Amino acid sequence: MDQIWRIRHFLAVAEFGSVQSAARNLNISQPALSKSLRLLEEHLRTPLFDRSARGVVLTEMGQVFYRRARDIQAEWDGSLIELSATRDGAQGELRIGIGPTYAVVFMPRVLGRLTRDYPNLRVSVRTGMGTLLIPALQAGEISLYAGGLRRPDEASGDTLEELFLYDQSNCIVASSTAPLVSHSDVPVEELARCPWVMLSYDSIAREQIDRLFKSRGILGPKSVVSTESLGLALEPGAGRWLPDKSASTAPTP
C-alpha cells in the first residue's frame, strides 16, 4: 500500500521537476518526500532521478517507469471512485458524446449497465460526428466522446486524452438475397452496377469506396440511397427500395 502513495510522490516530482515544488503541491515536507522517493528507488532497485542543484530529471529507467506509473495511478484512482460510487451511489450528471455508429452498436449496453450500477446517476447522450463533438468536449459541454476520428490528429490538444478502444476495418455488406452472395470472387465492375445504401455521415468510408472504383478506372454506383441511420442501412427490409433487393453498405467506427 505504501508504494501507491510513493508512486503519487514520484509522479509529482517528475512533473514539477523539483522536489521542493512537488512537496509544496502535495502538502508534505521536503525531507518526507525525499525519503519517500529514496524508499521507492530502493524498492525498485534502480535510480529514477538524476539530481542536481537545478532540480531533478528522470533517468532512462525513470522515464520507463513514469509511463507505467501514470497508468497505475489512473487505475488506482478509478478503482477508488468506482468503489465509492458503488457503496454510496453515484450522483450528478454524466454527459456523453457518441458517434452515430457507436450510438447504435454500443450505447444500449452502456446505458443498461450505467443505470443498473449507478441508479442515482443522470446520463445525457448527445449523438453526432467528431468534428462537432470534440469542440463540445473541449468546451466542457460533454465529459467524454466515443467515436471514430476522421484524421489521427483530429482530437489533438493539451486538454484532451485519447484512449484507443479497438481497430475496425471497413467492409461491404450484401443482402442474403443478392445474386453477388453466391460468387466467391466479386469483380469491382459488378459492384458498380449494384444499387447501394450508404451512410451519409461516413465520409471516410465514402472516400475509400471512391478510391476502390477509381483504382480500376471505373465510375462508382449510380443508384445510391443515402441515410444517416446505421440501423436503417442494415435493416433487412432496406432492400425494398432497390430493384433487385441487393444492398451494400460500408460501416466504420
Secondary structure as UniProt FT lines:
FT   HELIX           2..16
FT   HELIX           19..26
FT   HELIX           30..44
FT   STRAND          49..52
FT   TURN            53..54
FT   STRAND          55..58
FT   HELIX           60..88
FT   STRAND          92..98
FT   HELIX           100..105
FT   HELIX           107..117
FT   TURN            119..120
FT   STRAND          121..127
FT   HELIX           130..138
FT   TURN            139..140
FT   STRAND          144..146
FT   TURN            152..155
FT   TURN            158..159
FT   STRAND          173..174
FT   TURN            176..177
FT   HELIX           179..182
FT   HELIX           188..193
FT   STRAND          196..199
FT   TURN            200..201
FT   HELIX           203..215
FT   TURN            216..217
FT   STRAND          224..227
FT   HELIX           230..233
FT   HELIX           236..241
FT   TURN            243..244
FT   STRAND          248..249
//
